[in-house]
């Protein structure tokens, strides 16, 4: 009840982010239910059902990642307040409250996904769209209640648990142990190692037997089974290396006789490397995977009988791709808003010292340019390396 009351009195932007979490959760829940429907309609093709279930993992991971980012930036639960501390809501209980709020948002999305799934199956008011999705959703076959509830509980349980772990209170460091300058994130070597390992796994998997394919719910079905694991490891490596690359971009801004604006932009980017670097790395991984998939599809010369309305993707693959792209970009925007809010005191101090607003705008443009300069070549290089073993 306290989570619902806090949600009722929050800022409209916070409510919008929670609704986006609910929408993403509903999309993942619908994908899981469609996988169940396919398994019910094709009991003899159990391996294809397992593959479809595996392709639900990237949208699930992106949704959970976005839900944790939203919970971390929630002004109602991200820091203890005096009134809540007086009634016993310390850091531990506030983390639990954030987990409950996240689980409630995801549960709302799962409920909407169930209603949409039942409507498309014709269980509520007849088959819509002239029964176009009857075969895909196993219309007319009874649904196992236990399986439906289990699949719909996956997103709320995973997102709530991840939020509780991410917001758990940590032991504060001693003030004397804090460095006087921004620290170089140490994840860059590990990230590079993971990226190399992912590319190696992908290259090895692409040399398997021609029949070992990982079928998508659409037309892009020429990807070997081990490539998904290689892409996942590569994405993890980019997420780990993201803070280091962002810190490097800040250092580049301050090189070769910098002026005051470049010094300000580079220093801020170095300070925010840990906060926005990981979302930047994830977006870089998604972009490189998308470019590699488009390259792979264009290189596939097999003719198709009729043009598919969704291009290289089927409807479910298109939904999963949209969820991954939307959640990763929304996570990056959420981290950027959090960073901007943390710089509010610095901006006020500079304004009090007489710094013009154009200086802050120029510094923001320089930061964006530096980030694009560092991450764009990395994205293009990784997409080329990821597509090369599959097109050669």
C-alpha positions in Angstrom: 0.0 0.0 0.0 2.8 2.4 0.8 4.3 1.7 -2.7 1.0 2.6 -4.3 0.6 5.8 -2.3 4.1 6.9 -3.2 3.4 6.2 -6.8 0.2 8.3 -6.7 2.1 11.4 -5.5 5.2 11.2 -7.7 6.2 13.4 -10.6 4.6 12.8 -14.0 8.0 12.0 -15.6 8.6 9.3 -13.0 5.1 7.9 -13.6 5.9 7.9 -17.4 9.1 5.9 -16.8 7.2 3.4 -14.7 4.6 3.1 -17.4 7.4 2.4 -19.9 8.6 -0.3 -17.6 5.1 -1.8 -17.5 4.9 -1.6 -21.3 8.3 -3.3 -21.8 7.3 -6.0 -19.3 4.0 -6.5 -21.2 6.0 -7.0 -24.4 8.3 -9.6 -22.9 5.3 -11.4 -21.3 3.5 -11.5 -24.7 6.6 -13.0 -26.3 6.8 -15.7 -23.6 3.1 -16.5 -24.0 3.5 -16.7 -27.8 6.3 -19.1 -27.2 4.0 -21.2 -25.1 1.3 -21.0 -27.8 3.8 -22.2 -30.4 4.8 -25.1 -28.2 1.2 -26.1 -27.7 0.5 -25.9 -31.4 3.6 -27.8 -32.5 4.3 -30.4 -29.8 6.5 -32.4 -32.2 8.9 -29.5 -32.7 10.2 -29.1 -29.1 13.7 -27.9 -30.3 12.2 -25.0 -32.1 10.2 -24.1 -29.0 13.3 -24.0 -27.0 15.0 -21.8 -29.5 12.1 -19.4 -29.5 12.3 -19.3 -25.7 16.0 -18.5 -25.9 15.3 -15.6 -28.2 13.1 -14.2 -25.4 16.2 -13.7 -23.2 17.6 -10.6 -24.9 14.3 -8.6 -24.5 14.0 -9.9 -20.9 17.6 -8.8 -20.0 17.0 -5.4 -21.6 13.7 -4.9 -19.8 15.2 -5.8 -16.4 18.1 -3.5 -17.1 15.7 -0.7 -17.8 13.6 -1.4 -14.8 16.7 -1.3 -12.5 17.8 2.0 -14.0 14.3 3.5 -13.5 14.2 2.3 -9.8 17.7 3.7 -9.2 16.6 7.2 -10.4 13.3 7.2 -8.6 13.3 10.2 -6.3 10.9 8.5 -3.9 13.1 5.5 -3.1 16.7 6.2 -4.1 17.7 8.0 -0.9 16.4 7.9 2.7 14.4 10.9 3.8 14.1 12.2 7.4 10.4 11.4 7.7 10.7 7.9 6.3 13.7 7.2 8.5 11.7 8.3 11.6 9.1 5.6 10.9 11.7 2.9 10.3 12.1 3.1 6.5 15.9 3.0 6.4 18.1 2.2 3.3 17.3 -1.5 3.5 13.5 -1.1 3.6 13.7 1.6 0.9 15.5 -0.8 -1.4 12.8 -3.4 -0.7 10.1 -0.7 -1.4 11.8 0.1 -4.7 11.8 -3.7 -5.5 8.1 -3.9 -4.7 7.3 -0.9 -6.9 9.2 -2.4 -9.8 7.5 -5.7 -9.4 4.1 -4.0 -9.3 4.9 -2.1 -12.6 6.0 -5.3 -14.2 2.9 -7.2 -12.9 0.7 -4.6 -14.5 2.4 -5.1 -17.9 2.2 -8.9 -17.5 -1.5 -8.7 -16.9 -2.0 -6.5 -20.0 0.0 -9.0 -22.0 -2.3 -11.8 -20.8 -5.4 -9.9 -21.8 -3.9 -9.2 -25.3 -2.9 -12.8 -25.7 -6.3 -14.1 -24.8 -8.0 -11.6 -27.1 -5.8 -12.6 -30.1 -6.5 -16.2 -29.4 -10.2 -15.6 -29.4 -10.8 -16.6 -25.8 -12.5 -13.3 -24.9 -14.6 -12.2 -27.9 -13.9 -14.4 -31.0 -10.8 -14.5 -33.3 -9.8 -11.0 -34.4 -8.1 -10.2 -37.7 -9.9 -13.0 -39.4 -8.0 -15.6 -37.4 -4.6 -14.5 -38.7 -2.8 -15.5 -35.5 -4.8 -18.7 -34.8 -1.9 -21.1 -35.7 0.8 -19.0 -34.0 -1.1 -18.6 -30.7 -2.6 -22.2 -30.7 -6.2 -20.9 -30.8 -8.7 -23.5 -29.7 -6.2 -25.4 -27.5 -6.5 -25.2 -23.7 -3.9 -23.2 -21.9 -2.1 -24.7 -18.9 -2.8 -22.3 -16.1 0.4 -23.2 -14.2 2.6 -22.5 -17.3 0.9 -19.2 -18.0 1.3 -18.0 -14.5 4.9 -19.1 -14.4 5.8 -17.3 -17.6 4.0 -14.1 -16.5 5.8 -14.1 -13.1 9.3 -14.3 -14.7 9.6 -10.5 -15.4 8.2 -9.2 -12.1 10.3 -11.7 -10.1 13.6 -11.1 -12.0 13.1 -7.3 -12.1 12.2 -7.1 -8.5 15.1 -9.2 -7.4 17.6 -7.3 -9.6 16.3 -4.0 -8.2 16.7 -5.2 -4.6 20.3 -6.3 -5.3 21.2 -3.2 -7.2 19.9 -0.8 -4.5 21.0 -2.7 -1.5 22.9 -0.5 1.0 26.7 -0.6 0.8 29.2 0.2 3.5 30.3 3.9 2.9 34.0 4.6 2.4 36.0 6.7 4.7 36.3 10.3 3.5 40.1 10.1 3.6 40.0 7.1 1.2 38.2 9.2 -1.5 40.5 10.3 -4.4 40.9 13.9 -5.1 40.5 13.4 -8.9 38.3 11.0 -11.0 39.5 7.4 -10.9 40.2 5.4 -14.3 37.7 2.8 -14.4 39.5 -0.6 -14.3 37.0 -2.5 -16.5 38.4 -1.7 -19.9 40.9 -4.6 -20.0 38.3 -7.1 -18.9 35.8 -5.7 -21.4 38.3 -6.1 -24.2 39.0 -9.6 -23.1 35.2 -10.4 -23.1 34.7 -8.9 -26.5 37.6 -11.0 -27.9 36.2 -14.1 -26.3 32.7 -13.4 -27.7 34.1 -12.9 -31.2 36.1 -16.1 -30.9 33.0 -18.1 -29.8 31.1 -16.6 -32.8 33.9 -17.5 -35.2 34.1 -21.1 -33.9 30.3 -21.5 -34.0 30.1 -20.3 -37.5 32.4 -23.1 -38.6 29.9 -25.8 -37.5 27.7 -28.0 -39.6 25.4 -26.2 -42.1 22.3 -27.7 -40.4 23.1 -26.2 -36.9 20.9 -23.1 -37.3 19.3 -20.9 -34.7 15.9 -20.2 -36.2 14.3 -16.8 -35.5 10.6 -16.3 -35.4 10.9 -14.8 -38.9 13.0 -14.9 -42.0 16.5 -14.3 -40.5 17.2 -18.0 -40.0 20.8 -18.4 -41.2 22.5 -17.7 -37.8 24.3 -20.7 -36.3 23.3 -21.7 -32.8 26.5 -20.7 -31.1 26.5 -17.2 -32.5 23.8 -16.1 -29.9 26.2 -17.0 -27.1 29.1 -15.1 -28.8 26.9 -12.0 -29.3 25.9 -12.2 -25.6 29.5 -12.4 -24.4 30.4 -9.5 -26.8 27.6 -7.4 -25.4 28.7 -8.1 -21.9 32.2 -7.1 -22.8 31.1 -3.8 -24.3 29.0 -3.1 -21.1 32.1 -3.7 -19.0 34.4 -1.6 -21.2 31.9 1.2 -21.6 33.0 3.2 -18.5 36.6 2.9 -19.6 35.8 4.1 -23.1 33.8 7.1 -21.7 36.7 8.0 -19.4 39.0 7.8 -22.4 36.7 10.2 -24.3 37.0 12.6 -21.4 40.8 12.4 -21.5 40.8 13.1 -25.2 38.8 16.2 -24.7 41.5 17.6 -22.4 44.5 16.8 -24.6 46.5 19.2 -26.8 46.3 22.5 -25.0 42.6 22.6 -23.9 40.7 25.7 -23.1 38.3 26.2 -20.2 35.3 24.8 -22.0 37.2 21.6 -23.1 38.5 21.2 -19.6 35.0 21.5 -18.1 33.6 19.1 -20.7 36.3 16.5 -20.2 36.3 16.7 -16.5 32.5 16.2 -16.3 32.7 13.2 -18.8 35.4 11.6 -16.6 33.3 12.1 -13.5 30.3 10.5 -15.2 32.2 7.6 -16.8 30.8 5.0 -14.3 27.3 6.3 -14.5 26.7 6.6 -18.3 29.5 4.4 -19.6 27.7 1.1 -19.1 24.5 2.2 -20.8 26.6 3.6 -23.6 28.4 0.2 -24.0 25.1 -1.6 -24.1 23.7 0.7 -26.8 26.9 0.2 -28.7 26.5 -3.6 -28.4 22.9 -3.4 -29.6 23.8 -1.1 -32.6 26.7 -3.4 -33.6 24.4 -6.5 -33.4 21.8 -4.7 -35.5 24.3 -3.7 -38.2 25.7 -7.2 -38.3 22.2 -8.7 -38.6 21.4 -6.3 -41.5 24.7 -7.2 -43.2 23.9 -10.9 -42.8 20.5 -10.5 -44.2 21.7 -8.5 -47.2 24.4 -11.1 -47.9 21.8 -13.9 -47.9 21.0 -14.5 -51.5 18.4 -17.2 -51.0 15.2 -16.1 -52.8 11.9 -15.7 -51.0 8.6 -16.7 -52.5 6.8 -13.6 -51.4 8.1 -10.4 -49.8 7.6 -10.5 -46.0 5.7 -7.6 -44.5 8.3 -7.3 -41.7 11.3 -7.4 -44.0 14.1 -9.6 -42.6 12.1 -10.1 -39.3 9.0 -11.8 -38.4 6.4 -10.2 -36.2 7.7 -11.7 -32.9 11.3 -11.0 -33.9 10.4 -7.4 -34.7 8.7 -7.0 -31.3 11.7 -8.4 -29.5 14.1 -6.2 -31.5 11.9 -3.1 -30.7 12.0 -4.0 -27.0 15.7 -4.4 -26.9 16.4 -1.1 -28.8 13.8 0.9 -26.9 14.9 -0.3 -23.4 18.6 0.2 -24.0 18.1 3.7 -25.4 15.6 4.6 -22.6 18.2 3.3 -20.1 20.8 5.6 -21.6 18.5 8.6 -21.5 17.6 7.8 -17.9 21.2 7.7 -16.9 21.8 11.0 -18.8 19.0 12.6 -16.9 20.4 11.3 -13.6 23.8 12.7 -14.5 22.3 16.1 -15.4 20.4 16.2 -12.1 23.7 15.4 -10.2 25.4 18.4 -12.0 22.7 20.8 -11.0 24.7 22.2 -8.1 27.8 22.6 -10.3 25.7 24.5 -12.9 24.3 26.8 -10.3 27.8 27.5 -9.0 29.1 28.3 -12.5 26.1 30.6 -13.1 26.7 32.4 -9.8 30.3 33.0 -10.9 29.1 34.7 -14.1 29.6 31.8 -16.6 27.2 32.2 -19.6 24.7 29.5 -20.4 26.3 29.1 -23.8 29.4 27.7 -22.1 27.4 24.9 -20.5 25.7 24.2 -23.9 29.0 24.1 -25.7 30.4 21.8 -23.0 27.5 19.4 -23.5 28.0 19.4 -27.3 31.7 18.7 -26.8 30.8 15.7 -24.5 28.4 14.3 -27.1 30.9 14.7 -29.9 33.7 13.0 -27.9 31.4 10.1 -27.0 30.4 9.6 -30.7 34.0 9.9 -31.8 35.0 7.1 -29.5 32.0 4.8 -29.7 31.1 5.0 -33.4 34.4 3.4 -34.7 34.1 0.7 -32.0 30.5 -0.1 -33.1 31.3 -0.2 -36.8 34.4 -2.4 -36.2 32.6 -4.9 -34.0 29.7 -5.1 -36.4 32.1 -5.9 -39.2 34.0 -8.5 -37.2 30.7 -10.1 -36.0 29.3 -10.4 -39.6 32.5 -11.5 -41.3 32.5 -15.1 -40.1 28.9 -15.6 -41.2 29.3 -14.0 -44.6 32.7 -15.3 -45.6 
